[in-house]
Amino acid sequence: LLEESLLLLFTMNQLTTILLVLTASTAFGKLFTFNNFQQIISSCPDDQWKGTDLVWAMDGSASVGLARYLSGVDFMKAVTLNFKGHIGDGADQTRMALYEFDESQYTMLALDSYKTADEIANYLETMRNKDQNGTKNDFVDAIKYAQEKLFNKARAGAKKVLVFVADGWTDEEQADIKTAADAARAAGIEIWFIGYETDISGRTAMSVAGDKNRVTYTDVF
């Protein structure tokens, strides 16, 4: 499976190639050890890191729990630092944004907030002190929020990628979530879902991502 992922890593474009490492099997997969993840990213040729606007959607509800929330922050920080030298506002560079969601949505970083990996990583470190007060997740509004409030600043021609880091628990109708996600995909936004293996709603993950190859469950970021 690792060899297959490495082959795809060098044949697919930009962030998709990196996130594919998270879904190395055709079924819902578990993340490789983080050391392997770092090695694969660092081996990616420079011409793979071009022109992506990446938005992280971070689950801020109380159901996630502090330990998982912090592991998600650490994961995003590690991925950001692996983009070092490739983050910026040039046409061939990567930009990152971040918002938190529960029953509401909160922009933490816009796509044009910072221009270096170190600046973004330093901001992510401040999130370790944030309280989680949300009582539920609203994925429909979270998807619409990303499309309308964050990707509205996407560059023309840039690849648009939305990555949810969440537990997936919600009282919304799955059909409504899928409708919102399908509308975002129709607007050119590729959606991924990274969940927590032992406490995750698989139905929500699939409604959001739309493809099992864009869903991964893991306790270890």
N, C-alpha and C positions, 0 to 999 in steps of 0.2 A: 504493500500500500504506500509506503514511503517513497519507493522508486516511482510509482505512478504519479504521486503528487509532485515530485520534483520535475518530472517531465512536463506536467501541466503548468508548473510554476514558470517555466521558461517559454511556454508557448502562448499563454494567456496574458492579457494586458493589466498592468498597474495593480491596484489594490486587490482586485479579484484574485490575482495569483497568490497574494499573501493570505487572504482569508480562506482560500481553498485548503490551505494547510490545516485549518480547523475542522474540515469535513473530509478527511482522507478516505473514508469508506463510503459506499453507496447507501448505507443506512446511517441513522443518527450516530455520529462519531464522538469519541472523546478526544480532547485536545492532546497532542503530543506533549512530552515533557517540555518545559519552557526552554531548556537548553537547546533542544532540537529545533524549536520554533525560531530561536534567535539565529542559529546556524543557517537555517534555510533562508530566512530573510536577508541575512548578510551576504549570502551567495548570489542574490538576485542581481543581474546586471543593471547598470545605471539607466539604460533606456527603457526599463520596465516602470520606472518611477516618474511617470509624466502625466500631468493634466488631470488630477482627480480632486474633486471637492468632497471630502469625507465628513459626515455628520454623525457623531455619537449620540445615542439616546439612552440615558442612564436611568434605570429604575430607582426612584427615590422613596418608594413605599416602605412602610415598616415591615412588611412581610419578608423582605430580602434579608434583613438583619445586618448588624454592623460589620461582622466579619466578612460576609459576602460583598457588601457594598465596598469595603476597603480593598478586597481582592480585585473587584472590577476596576477601581481607580488605579491600582497598581498595574493591571493589565494594559489599560489605556496609556498609562505613562510609559510602559516598556515599549509598546508599539510606536508611540510618538518618537521616542529616542532612536528607534531603528529607522525613522525617516530623516534622521539628521543629514543635512546637506541637500535634502530634496524638498523641504518645506519652504514655501514662499508664495508670492503672488504672480510669479511669471507663468506664462502659458504652459510651460512644460513642468511646472512644479505642483506639489500637493498642498492643499489647504485643509485645515481641520476646524470643525465647530463642535460644540457640545451643548446639549440641553438636558435638563432633568425633568422627569415627568412622574406624576402619580395621578390624582384627579385633576391636577392643573399642570401647566408646563412653564418652565423657567429657563430662559437662555442664559448660559454661563459663559460661553465663548461663541462669538459670531465668526463666520468664515474669514472676515477681515480683521479680527481682533489682534492676532499675533502673527509674526512672519518667520519665527524660528522655532525649532523643536524644543530648545531649552526654555523659551518663554512659555510655551504650552505646558511642558512638563512641570515647570515651577508653579503654574496656576493649578494644575491637577493636584499637586501636593497640598494646596490649601484646602482641597475638598475633604481631606481626611478629618477635618474638624466640624464637618457639617452634620446637623441633626437630620434624622429621617422621620418626618411627621406625617407623611401621606398615609391615608387609610385604604386606598384602592388604586388600581391602575385604569386609566382610560386610554386605550390604544388607538381608538378611532381619532380622538382629538390630537393625540401625540403624533400620529402620522400626518394629519392635516397641518399641524403646527410646523413640522419640519419642512413640509412642502411650501407653505405660505410664508413662514417667518425666517427661515434659514436658507433654503435653497433659492429664495428670491434674490440672493446675492451671489448665486453660482455664476461662474464665468461661462461665456458662450463657448460651446464646444468641449467643456470639461466633462469628464465622467462623474456622475453624481451617485454617491454611495451612502446609504443610511444603515447604520449598525445599531441594533438594539442589544443592550446588555441588561437582561431582565429575568424575572421568574415567571412571567406570563400569566399570573393569576388575575382574573378580571371577571366581573359579572355582566360584561357586554355580550351581545349576540355575536357569535363567530361570523355570521354572514355580514354583519355590519363592519367588522374588522377587515374582512377580506375585501369588501367593496372599497374601503378607504385605501387599503394597500394596493389594490389593482389600479386605482386611479393614480396613485403615486408612480407605479410602474409605467403606466401609460404616458406619464409626463417625463419618463426617462430616468427615474430613480431606481437604482438597484438596492434591494433591502435584504439585510442579513439579520439573523437572530442568534445571539449567544446566550444560552440559558444555564441554569444550575441543575446538575444531573439528578440530584436526589429530591428536588422539590420544584417541579416545572410543569406547566401546562403545555403538553405537546400540541394540542389543538390550536391554541393561540399562536404558538411558534410557527406552525404551518400556515395559519391564516395571515400572519404578518409577512413571512418570508416568501410564501408561495411555492417553494421548492425545497425538498428535504436536503438537497445538497447545499442549501444556504442556511442550514440550521445545525448548530452543534450544542451539545450539553456537556458541561464540565463543572466540576468542583474546584479544579486547579487551574488558575489563570497564570 
